Amino acid sequence: MKCCRGDANPDAGTKIRLFADSAGYCQNPNCLQHLFVETSNGKTIHFGEMAHIIAASKNGPRSSLELTNKERGSYENLILLCANCHTMIDKAPREFTDDTIRQWKHTRAERLANLFGICTYISREEVRNAIEPLLCGNRVIFEQYGPSSEARFDLESETLSVWYRKILGIIIPNNKHIIAILKQNRKLMVGHEPRTLEEFRQHNDDLIARHVANKDGGMKFPEAMDRMMVGDV
């Protein structure tokens, strides 16, 4: 997702926001390209490229003399695409207008919301049943490949590469799904559960910052999430 455009280069916060919106996929709603792929030798590569909707330069695709460099590098003027879609929109700017590309972002966001199956449940048990498979999947990945796994002691292991790929491609999207479900069913929460949800949300934000923008530190996974929506009121 490298972009060397001076003042039109997005800052770390914008990069994090774009990745979070993409959930690991090209933001062209007609493209199903996953942006993180593991090669046959265990290495992880990504196809994600930050594309400018209005060109980063004054003579590029969909250029405009009205935008400042800062505006060119803003979240509103960027979309995260696979390499093919990025090349496509820049080689055919008349067909892929700025309005068309902005609509892509909007459509992708709506489809992700529908994909996540965000709905209102009647009982806490239903909410728990919805988030449990996602929590379980993340837990298995953490135990198998995470920093506490036994494989971390094997210097020849590809565990680190697999861990990185699964964080970006599975854990972070799963976390966004969990957060969306819980926010929609906040009225069923009791006790400290609202605070636990906020801690989990910040944990996911920090996870993205660490693995997308190379920021150190951040909030750890709140253990109370393992008991979220467990039991009746």
Backbone as CSV, one residue per row, in Angstrom:
resi,resn,N_x,N_y,N_z,CA_x,CA_y,CA_z,C_x,C_y,C_z
1,MET,0.822,-1.201,0.000,0.000,0.000,0.000,0.864,1.262,0.000
2,LYS,2.020,1.177,-0.593,2.947,2.293,-0.601,2.468,3.410,-1.525
3,CYS,2.675,4.632,-1.114,2.275,5.774,-1.922,3.255,6.908,-1.678
4,CYS,4.063,7.229,-2.665,5.086,8.270,-2.496,4.668,9.505,-3.281
5,ARG,3.853,10.340,-2.683,3.312,11.503,-3.373,3.486,12.776,-2.559
6,GLY,4.503,12.856,-1.742,4.732,14.066,-0.963,3.567,14.366,-0.041
7,ASP,3.079,15.595,-0.114,1.971,16.012,0.748,0.681,15.269,0.426
8,ALA,0.593,14.677,-0.755,-0.602,13.913,-1.136,-0.544,12.485,-0.602
9,ASN,0.537,12.164,0.093,0.678,10.831,0.684,-0.166,10.740,1.940
10,PRO,-1.044,9.747,2.078,-1.901,9.639,3.265,-1.099,9.359,4.534
11,ASP,-1.604,9.868,5.649,-0.930,9.619,6.914,-1.311,8.248,7.456
12,ALA,-0.695,7.863,8.583,-0.915,6.526,9.140,-2.377,6.286,9.493
13,GLY,-3.040,7.304,10.047,-4.443,7.140,10.429,-5.326,6.854,9.228
14,THR,-5.046,7.511,8.108,-5.823,7.286,6.890,-5.593,5.882,6.357
15,LYS,-4.353,5.417,6.399,-4.045,4.060,5.948,-4.800,3.025,6.788
16,ILE,-4.830,3.238,8.087,-5.529,2.320,8.995,-7.019,2.304,8.677
17,ARG,-7.584,3.492,8.475,-9.015,3.584,8.192,-9.368,2.897,6.873
18,LEU,-8.536,3.078,5.850,-8.783,2.438,4.561,-8.740,0.925,4.691
19,PHE,-7.732,0.419,5.418,-7.638,-1.025,5.582,-8.829,-1.567,6.353
20,ALA,-9.224,-0.866,7.404,-10.367,-1.312,8.207,-11.628,-1.379,7.359
21,ASP,-11.819,-0.389,6.494,-12.998,-0.372,5.626,-12.985,-1.520,4.629
22,SER,-11.802,-1.910,4.186,-11.706,-2.926,3.133,-11.961,-4.330,3.641
23,ALA,-11.710,-4.569,4.946,-11.817,-5.919,5.524,-10.943,-6.920,4.769
24,GLY,-9.869,-6.424,4.160,-8.922,-7.316,3.498,-9.212,-7.594,2.039
25,TYR,-10.203,-6.895,1.460,-10.564,-7.124,0.065,-10.507,-5.817,-0.730
26,CYS,-10.299,-5.940,-2.044,-10.340,-4.795,-2.942,-11.681,-4.088,-2.769
27,GLN,-11.663,-2.750,-2.734,-12.887,-1.997,-2.504,-13.719,-1.777,-3.758
28,ASN,-13.280,-2.306,-4.886,-14.150,-2.355,-6.053,-15.203,-3.424,-5.775
29,PRO,-16.481,-3.086,-5.669,-17.498,-4.062,-5.293,-17.674,-5.182,-6.310
30,ASN,-17.148,-4.996,-7.522,-17.242,-6.029,-8.543,-16.007,-6.929,-8.573
31,CYS,-15.088,-6.701,-7.649,-13.847,-7.478,-7.586,-13.827,-8.272,-6.282
32,LEU,-13.457,-9.543,-6.377,-13.422,-10.410,-5.197,-11.988,-10.702,-4.755
33,GLN,-11.035,-9.904,-5.237,-9.624,-10.160,-4.932,-9.312,-9.933,-3.456
34,HIS,-8.821,-10.984,-2.804,-8.324,-10.848,-1.436,-6.951,-10.199,-1.514
35,LEU,-6.689,-9.243,-0.645,-5.470,-8.441,-0.761,-4.246,-9.076,-0.123
36,PHE,-4.433,-10.188,0.616,-3.302,-10.821,1.293,-3.277,-12.300,0.922
37,VAL,-2.159,-12.731,0.344,-2.049,-14.089,-0.165,-0.753,-14.717,0.325
38,GLU,-0.837,-15.996,0.676,0.356,-16.733,1.094,0.908,-17.502,-0.092
39,THR,2.194,-17.347,-0.368,2.828,-18.022,-1.493,3.157,-19.465,-1.126
40,SER,3.618,-20.232,-2.116,3.913,-21.646,-1.891,5.051,-21.857,-0.903
41,ASN,5.936,-20.870,-0.747,7.044,-21.015,0.212,6.732,-20.406,1.572
42,GLY,5.445,-20.068,1.783,5.016,-19.611,3.099,5.103,-18.130,3.345
43,LYS,5.550,-17.362,2.355,5.643,-15.922,2.531,4.297,-15.259,2.240
44,THR,4.048,-14.138,2.880,2.802,-13.406,2.678,3.066,-12.173,1.822
45,ILE,2.278,-12.015,0.778,2.373,-10.829,-0.057,1.004,-10.158,-0.100
46,HIS,0.990,-8.873,-0.389,-0.297,-8.194,-0.493,-0.380,-7.434,-1.807
47,PHE,-1.626,-7.336,-2.302,-1.882,-6.666,-3.573,-2.562,-5.322,-3.347
48,GLY,-2.650,-4.883,-2.125,-3.369,-3.654,-1.818,-2.596,-2.416,-2.251
49,GLU,-3.271,-1.525,-2.955,-2.674,-0.259,-3.371,-3.661,0.866,-3.088
50,MET,-3.158,1.938,-2.470,-4.007,3.100,-2.221,-4.089,3.926,-3.498
51,ALA,-5.283,4.036,-4.022,-5.497,4.760,-5.269,-6.152,6.109,-4.985
52,HIS,-5.668,7.138,-5.661,-6.274,8.461,-5.532,-7.499,8.561,-6.438
53,ILE,-8.586,9.054,-5.899,-9.799,9.250,-6.696,-9.587,10.451,-7.611
54,ILE,-9.273,11.600,-7.025,-8.760,12.729,-7.787,-7.248,12.609,-7.763
55,ALA,-6.617,12.722,-8.914,-5.193,12.425,-9.049,-4.325,13.129,-8.011
56,ALA,-3.228,12.461,-7.626,-2.287,13.054,-6.679,-1.552,14.237,-7.300
57,SER,-1.419,14.222,-8.622,-0.771,15.337,-9.319,-1.814,16.109,-10.124
58,LYS,-1.454,17.269,-10.579,-2.408,18.134,-11.280,-2.660,17.706,-12.724
59,ASN,-1.892,16.730,-13.215,-2.093,16.264,-14.579,-2.313,14.761,-14.653
60,GLY,-2.690,14.142,-13.535,-2.932,12.704,-13.507,-4.376,12.362,-13.825
61,PRO,-4.752,11.084,-13.680,-6.121,10.643,-13.960,-7.128,11.341,-13.044
62,ARG,-8.208,11.832,-13.620,-9.268,12.537,-12.877,-8.674,13.717,-12.099
63,SER,-7.823,14.475,-12.764,-7.124,15.579,-12.102,-8.045,16.761,-11.838
64,SER,-7.653,17.574,-10.891,-8.403,18.781,-10.548,-7.438,19.806,-9.982
65,LEU,-7.620,21.042,-10.383,-6.753,22.114,-9.881,-7.273,22.688,-8.566
66,GLU,-8.455,22.261,-8.155,-9.099,22.846,-6.985,-8.616,22.242,-5.664
67,LEU,-8.172,20.983,-5.683,-7.786,20.310,-4.448,-6.369,20.684,-4.014
68,THR,-6.194,20.850,-2.713,-4.861,21.033,-2.166,-4.180,19.676,-2.067
69,ASN,-2.862,19.679,-1.870,-2.153,18.410,-1.717,-2.664,17.630,-0.511
70,LYS,-2.990,18.354,0.564,-3.504,17.689,1.752,-4.824,17.006,1.454
71,GLU,-5.675,17.664,0.697,-6.970,17.070,0.338,-6.783,15.870,-0.574
72,ARG,-5.755,15.905,-1.416,-5.485,14.776,-2.309,-5.077,13.521,-1.520
73,GLY,-4.453,13.728,-0.366,-4.015,12.597,0.447,-4.992,12.236,1.552
74,SER,-6.182,12.824,1.529,-7.164,12.578,2.593,-7.904,11.259,2.380
75,TYR,-8.532,10.786,3.433,-9.324,9.550,3.371,-10.404,9.643,2.296
76,GLU,-11.064,10.796,2.210,-12.164,10.971,1.267,-11.708,10.837,-0.181
77,ASN,-10.435,11.055,-0.453,-9.931,11.012,-1.832,-9.152,9.745,-2.137
78,LEU,-9.260,8.742,-1.269,-8.503,7.501,-1.472,-9.403,6.277,-1.401
79,ILE,-8.993,5.248,-2.100,-9.688,3.973,-2.065,-8.630,2.877,-2.113
80,LEU,-8.867,1.771,-1.423,-7.904,0.668,-1.391,-8.318,-0.373,-2.429
81,LEU,-7.467,-0.578,-3.423,-7.770,-1.478,-4.533,-6.675,-2.515,-4.716
82,CYS,-7.000,-3.587,-5.425,-5.960,-4.516,-5.850,-5.181,-3.844,-6.977
83,ALA,-4.024,-4.390,-7.317,-3.177,-3.772,-8.338,-3.885,-3.688,-9.687
84,ASN,-4.662,-4.711,-10.042,-5.348,-4.715,-11.334,-6.381,-3.601,-11.427
85,CYS,-7.203,-3.450,-10.375,-8.243,-2.421,-10.397,-7.636,-1.019,-10.361
86,HIS,-6.535,-0.864,-9.644,-5.857,0.432,-9.606,-5.373,0.816,-11.011
87,THR,-4.746,-0.135,-11.684,-4.267,0.123,-13.044,-5.435,0.433,-13.973
88,MET,-6.517,-0.310,-13.814,-7.684,-0.161,-14.683,-8.284,1.247,-14.597
89,ILE,-8.488,1.746,-13.365,-9.136,3.054,-13.231,-8.240,4.190,-13.702
90,ASP,-6.917,4.002,-13.590,-6.010,5.068,-14.010,-5.766,5.067,-15.518
91,LYS,-5.959,3.915,-16.169,-5.787,3.852,-17.617,-7.069,4.232,-18.362
92,ALA,-8.203,4.220,-17.652,-9.478,4.573,-18.289,-10.246,5.555,-17.405
93,PRO,-9.678,6.739,-17.163,-10.298,7.695,-16.243,-11.654,8.224,-16.700
94,ARG,-11.891,8.225,-18.003,-13.190,8.708,-18.485,-14.305,7.733,-18.143
95,GLU,-13.975,6.450,-18.172,-14.969,5.430,-17.825,-15.144,5.333,-16.317
96,PHE,-14.024,5.432,-15.596,-14.062,5.323,-14.133,-13.896,6.727,-13.543
97,THR,-14.999,7.426,-13.459,-14.998,8.805,-12.970,-14.852,8.840,-11.450
98,ASP,-14.616,10.032,-10.918,-14.510,10.158,-9.460,-15.815,9.782,-8.772
99,ASP,-16.966,10.118,-9.380,-18.255,9.737,-8.792,-18.422,8.224,-8.763
100,THR,-17.984,7.560,-9.825,-18.076,6.093,-9.891,-17.243,5.447,-8.795
101,ILE,-16.032,5.938,-8.608,-15.137,5.335,-7.627,-15.620,5.609,-6.200
102,ARG,-16.148,6.789,-5.950,-16.714,7.076,-4.624,-17.903,6.160,-4.344
103,GLN,-18.681,5.879,-5.372,-19.799,4.967,-5.208,-19.308,3.569,-4.883
104,TRP,-18.150,3.188,-5.426,-17.560,1.896,-5.088,-17.361,1.784,-3.581
105,LYS,-16.779,2.824,-2.983,-16.534,2.800,-1.532,-17.842,2.637,-0.769
106,HIS,-18.855,3.374,-1.188,-20.151,3.324,-0.511,-20.789,1.941,-0.664
107,THR,-20.761,1.413,-1.880,-21.371,0.106,-2.142,-20.657,-1.000,-1.380
108,ARG,-19.310,-0.943,-1.374,-18.550,-1.970,-0.646,-18.884,-1.945,0.838
109,ALA,-19.018,-0.753,1.424,-19.355,-0.635,2.837,-20.722,-1.251,3.113
110,GLU,-21.692,-1.003,2.234,-23.027,-1.567,2.416,-23.000,-3.089,2.303
111,ARG,-22.247,-3.598,1.346,-22.181,-5.051,1.161,-21.503,-5.730,2.335
112,LEU,-20.481,-5.099,2.882,-19.817,-5.679,4.050,-20.768,-5.730,5.233
113,ALA,-21.574,-4.674,5.397,-22.552,-4.663,6.489,-23.546,-5.810,6.326
114,ASN,-24.000,-6.032,5.083,-24.937,-7.127,4.833,-24.258,-8.476,5.010
115,LEU,-23.003,-8.562,4.568,-22.247,-9.799,4.714,-22.072,-10.165,6.176
116,PHE,-21.844,-9.161,7.011,-21.656,-9.399,8.421,-22.934,-9.878,9.091
117,GLY,-24.058,-9.776,8.390,-25.313,-10.246,8.972,-25.696,-9.467,10.209
118,ILE,-25.538,-8.163,10.153,-25.838,-7.332,11.310,-27.343,-7.247,11.487
119,CYS,-27.836,-7.840,12.528,-29.264,-7.805,12.790,-29.502,-7.721,14.289
120,THR,-30.720,-7.424,14.657,-31.102,-7.304,16.065,-31.654,-8.639,16.549
121,TYR,-31.097,-9.125,17.649,-31.543,-10.398,18.220,-32.456,-10.166,19.415
122,ILE,-33.221,-11.181,19.748,-34.166,-11.097,20.858,-33.500,-11.443,22.179
123,SER,-32.579,-12.400,22.139,-31.979,-12.888,23.388,-30.458,-12.788,23.366
124,ARG,-29.870,-12.801,24.548,-28.420,-12.806,24.695,-27.831,-14.088,24.108
125,GLU,-28.546,-15.184,24.254,-28.063,-16.451,23.729,-27.878,-16.391,22.212
126,GLU,-28.802,-15.723,21.529,-28.689,-15.591,20.079,-27.458,-14.767,19.704
127,VAL,-27.194,-13.711,20.461,-26.020,-12.885,20.192,-24.754,-13.708,20.410
128,ARG,-24.724,-14.441,21.507,-23.555,-15.272,21.804,-23.319,-16.310,20.708
129,ASN,-24.406,-16.912,20.221,-24.276,-17.904,19.156,-23.726,-17.283,17.871
130,ALA,-24.006,-15.997,17.682,-23.529,-15.307,16.479,-22.042,-14.977,16.565
131,ILE,-21.562,-14.611,17.751,-20.159,-14.194,17.873,-19.224,-15.335,18.263
132,GLU,-19.756,-16.413,18.824,-18.906,-17.499,19.311,-18.031,-18.118,18.226
133,PRO,-18.556,-18.435,17.020,-17.683,-19.022,15.988,-16.536,-18.095,15.588
134,LEU,-16.785,-16.798,15.594,-15.749,-15.835,15.228,-14.679,-15.754,16.304
135,LEU,-15.112,-15.705,17.570,-14.161,-15.699,18.677,-13.346,-16.983,18.697
136,CYS,-14.019,-18.097,18.447,-13.347,-19.403,18.456,-12.301,-19.477,17.343
137,GLY,-12.666,-19.013,16.156,-11.718,-19.027,15.042,-10.477,-18.205,15.345
138,ASN,-10.675,-17.029,15.925,-9.539,-16.180,16.292,-8.676,-16.847,17.356
139,ARG,-9.338,-17.500,18.312,-8.619,-18.146,19.410,-7.732,-19.275,18.890
140,VAL,-8.241,-20.068,17.967,-7.465,-21.175,17.394,-6.231,-20.643,16.661
141,ILE,-6.405,-19.564,15.898,-5.280,-18.970,15.174,-4.229,-18.443,16.151
142,PHE,-4.687,-17.764,17.199,-3.759,-17.212,18.190,-2.955,-18.323,18.866
143,GLU,-3.635,-19.398,19.246,-2.951,-20.488,19.945,-1.982,-21.223,19.032
144,GLN,-2.319,-21.302,17.739,-1.488,-22.047,16.803,-0.306,-21.234,16.282
145,TYR,-0.533,-19.934,16.049,0.492,-19.132,15.381,0.924,-17.885,16.145
146,GLY,0.222,-17.523,17.195,0.477,-16.279,17.903,1.777,-16.246,18.673
147,PRO,2.066,-15.120,19.312,3.334,-14.939,20.022,3.512,-15.860,21.220
148,SER,2.439,-16.523,21.659,2.548,-17.454,22.784,2.640,-18.904,22.327
149,SER,2.618,-19.141,21.012,2.640,-20.509,20.495,4.042,-21.110,20.600
150,GLU,4.120,-22.428,20.644,5.414,-23.108,20.724,6.229,-22.917,19.448
151,ALA,5.527,-22.699,18.332,6.222,-22.576,17.042,7.133,-21.356,16.993
152,ARG,6.915,-20.393,17.898,7.740,-19.174,17.859,9.204,-19.476,18.163
153,PHE,9.490,-20.640,18.783,10.857,-20.999,19.129,11.601,-21.624,17.948
154,ASP,10.873,-21.982,16.887,11.480,-22.602,15.713,11.913,-21.505,14.748
155,LEU,13.208,-21.244,14.674,13.728,-20.144,13.863,13.521,-20.375,12.371
156,GLU,13.333,-21.635,11.955,13.136,-21.937,10.545,11.666,-22.021,10.181
157,SER,10.821,-21.811,11.135,9.384,-21.913,10.901,8.861,-20.694,10.137
158,GLU,7.796,-20.914,9.360,7.126,-19.821,8.650,5.954,-19.289,9.472
159,THR,5.942,-19.615,10.768,4.820,-19.245,11.627,4.564,-17.742,11.633
160,LEU,5.625,-16.948,11.688,5.453,-15.497,11.749,4.734,-14.976,10.507
161,SER,5.109,-15.505,9.347,4.477,-15.087,8.105,3.005,-15.478,8.076
162,VAL,2.717,-16.695,8.534,1.321,-17.160,8.567,0.519,-16.342,9.570
163,TRP,1.121,-16.042,10.716,0.462,-15.240,11.750,0.096,-13.867,11.202
164,TYR,1.007,-13.253,10.497,0.758,-11.931,9.904,-0.397,-12.002,8.901
165,ARG,-0.364,-13.007,8.053,-1.416,-13.148,7.038,-2.782,-13.367,7.668
166,LYS,-2.826,-14.202,8.692,-4.109,-14.515,9.310,-4.647,-13.359,10.161
167,ILE,-3.760,-12.552,10.723,-4.217,-11.354,11.436,-4.942,-10.424,10.469
168,LEU,-4.319,-10.177,9.327,-4.879,-9.244,8.356,-6.086,-9.816,7.619
169,GLY,-6.021,-11.092,7.284,-7.065,-11.687,6.459,-8.221,-12.307,7.203
170,ILE,-8.017,-12.665,8.491,-9.078,-13.355,9.226,-9.414,-12.670,10.555
171,ILE,-8.410,-12.475,11.409,-8.690,-11.989,12.764,-9.297,-10.591,12.756
172,ILE,-8.687,-9.655,12.034,-9.213,-8.290,12.024,-10.610,-8.219,11.398
173,PRO,-10.861,-8.873,10.249,-12.241,-8.900,9.737,-13.225,-9.554,10.704
174,ASN,-12.806,-10.640,11.368,-13.669,-11.271,12.368,-13.991,-10.299,13.501
175,ASN,-12.982,-9.557,13.938,-13.196,-8.586,15.015,-14.202,-7.517,14.605
176,LYS,-14.092,-7.032,13.374,-15.039,-6.028,12.893,-16.457,-6.588,12.863
177,HIS,-16.577,-7.840,12.495,-17.885,-8.510,12.471,-18.455,-8.594,13.887
178,ILE,-17.627,-9.011,14.831,-18.059,-9.126,16.226,-18.507,-7.770,16.770
179,ILE,-17.712,-6.747,16.525,-18.030,-5.399,17.009,-19.359,-4.929,16.442
180,ALA,-19.575,-5.168,15.143,-20.822,-4.734,14.505,-22.033,-5.426,15.122
181,ILE,-21.928,-6.721,15.386,-23.041,-7.467,15.992,-23.345,-6.946,17.388
182,LEU,-22.294,-6.743,18.175,-22.494,-6.302,19.558,-23.037,-4.876,19.623
183,LYS,-22.574,-4.001,18.752,-23.096,-2.630,18.738,-24.576,-2.619,18.398
184,GLN,-24.987,-3.495,17.479,-26.385,-3.554,17.080,-27.270,-4.088,18.209
185,ASN,-26.668,-4.874,19.117,-27.439,-5.504,20.192,-26.999,-5.021,21.569
186,ARG,-26.564,-3.791,21.616,-26.053,-3.198,22.846,-27.095,-3.202,23.965
187,LYS,-28.357,-3.120,23.622,-29.421,-3.059,24.629,-29.490,-4.335,25.465
188,LEU,-28.915,-5.423,24.988,-28.937,-6.687,25.728,-27.728,-6.839,26.659
189,MET,-26.841,-5.870,26.645,-25.651,-5.957,27.488,-25.972,-5.653,28.939
190,VAL,-25.184,-6.227,29.824,-25.358,-6.000,31.261,-23.999,-5.714,31.895
191,GLY,-24.035,-5.127,33.079,-22.814,-4.925,33.863,-21.728,-4.184,33.114
192,HIS,-20.541,-4.799,33.089,-19.364,-4.181,32.474,-19.236,-4.493,30.979
193,GLU,-20.240,-5.137,30.402,-20.124,-5.548,28.998,-19.941,-4.375,28.032
194,PRO,-20.622,-3.234,28.211,-20.359,-2.107,27.307,-18.891,-1.661,27.335
195,ARG,-18.307,-1.661,28.538,-16.891,-1.284,28.650,-15.995,-2.328,27.970
196,THR,-16.342,-3.598,28.133,-15.562,-4.655,27.493,-15.605,-4.510,25.977
197,LEU,-16.766,-4.165,25.444,-16.884,-3.955,24.009,-15.978,-2.819,23.551
198,GLU,-15.948,-1.721,24.304,-15.092,-0.596,23.933,-13.620,-0.990,24.015
199,GLU,-13.245,-1.765,25.017,-11.867,-2.238,25.127,-11.509,-3.129,23.932
200,PHE,-12.462,-3.954,23.522,-12.235,-4.841,22.372,-12.111,-4.028,21.090
201,ARG,-12.926,-2.979,20.957,-12.857,-2.118,19.778,-11.489,-1.435,19.700
202,GLN,-11.016,-0.925,20.838,-9.712,-0.272,20.857,-8.589,-1.284,20.599
203,HIS,-8.754,-2.490,21.120,-7.785,-3.556,20.860,-7.677,-3.811,19.361
204,ASN,-8.817,-3.850,18.665,-8.790,-4.094,17.226,-8.167,-2.917,16.477
205,ASP,-8.473,-1.693,16.897,-7.857,-0.518,16.280,-6.337,-0.569,16.431
206,ASP,-5.880,-0.954,17.622,-4.441,-1.028,17.867,-3.798,-2.166,17.069
207,LEU,-4.551,-3.240,16.882,-4.058,-4.373,16.100,-3.831,-3.941,14.652
208,ILE,-4.773,-3.174,14.104,-4.633,-2.654,12.744,-3.437,-1.703,12.672
209,ALA,-3.332,-0.817,13.658,-2.229,0.151,13.665,-0.883,-0.560,13.709
210,ARG,-0.808,-1.636,14.470,0.459,-2.347,14.633,0.860,-3.082,13.350
211,HIS,-0.112,-3.681,12.675,0.226,-4.527,11.525,0.049,-3.855,10.179
212,VAL,-0.574,-2.673,10.156,-0.717,-1.943,8.904,0.177,-0.708,8.882
213,ALA,0.218,0.006,9.997,0.990,1.257,10.048,2.264,1.139,10.877
214,ASN,2.598,-0.084,11.339,3.840,-0.327,12.087,3.940,0.511,13.358
215,LYS,2.817,0.689,14.044,2.798,1.410,15.311,2.980,0.414,16.458
216,ASP,3.799,0.777,17.431,4.081,-0.109,18.556,3.006,0.017,19.634
217,GLY,2.963,-1.009,20.488,2.087,-0.961,21.654,0.630,-1.162,21.311
218,GLY,-0.220,-0.870,22.308,-1.658,-1.001,22.103,-2.311,-1.874,23.150
219,MET,-3.633,-1.859,23.173,-4.412,-2.593,24.158,-4.468,-4.078,23.824
220,LYS,-4.311,-4.913,24.830,-4.383,-6.352,24.646,-5.837,-6.803,24.561
221,PHE,-6.020,-8.019,24.082,-7.356,-8.598,24.001,-7.968,-8.674,25.390
222,PRO,-9.161,-8.083,25.597,-9.785,-8.132,26.923,-10.361,-9.529,27.192
223,GLU,-9.863,-10.183,28.216,-10.292,-11.549,28.504,-11.783,-11.653,28.766
224,ALA,-12.395,-10.550,29.191,-13.839,-10.565,29.457,-14.651,-10.832,28.193
225,MET,-14.039,-10.665,27.004,-14.748,-10.950,25.762,-15.133,-12.412,25.667
226,ASP,-14.362,-13.288,26.309,-14.681,-14.723,26.289,-15.978,-15.016,27.030
227,ARG,-16.451,-14.064,27.859,-17.707,-14.260,28.605,-18.809,-13.332,28.114
228,MET,-18.545,-12.587,27.030,-19.527,-11.643,26.514,-20.829,-12.352,26.128
229,MET,-21.946,-11.853,26.634,-23.288,-12.360,26.331,-23.482,-13.806,26.796
230,VAL,-22.731,-14.239,27.785,-22.882,-15.588,28.334,-23.850,-15.518,29.529
231,GLY,-24.863,-16.340,29.516,-25.823,-16.373,30.626,-26.931,-15.355,30.462
232,ASP,-28.034,-15.601,31.160,-29.183,-14.697,31.126,-29.012,-13.575,32.103
233,VAL,-29.813,-12.535,31.912,-29.785,-11.380,32.814,-30.341,-11.785,34.167
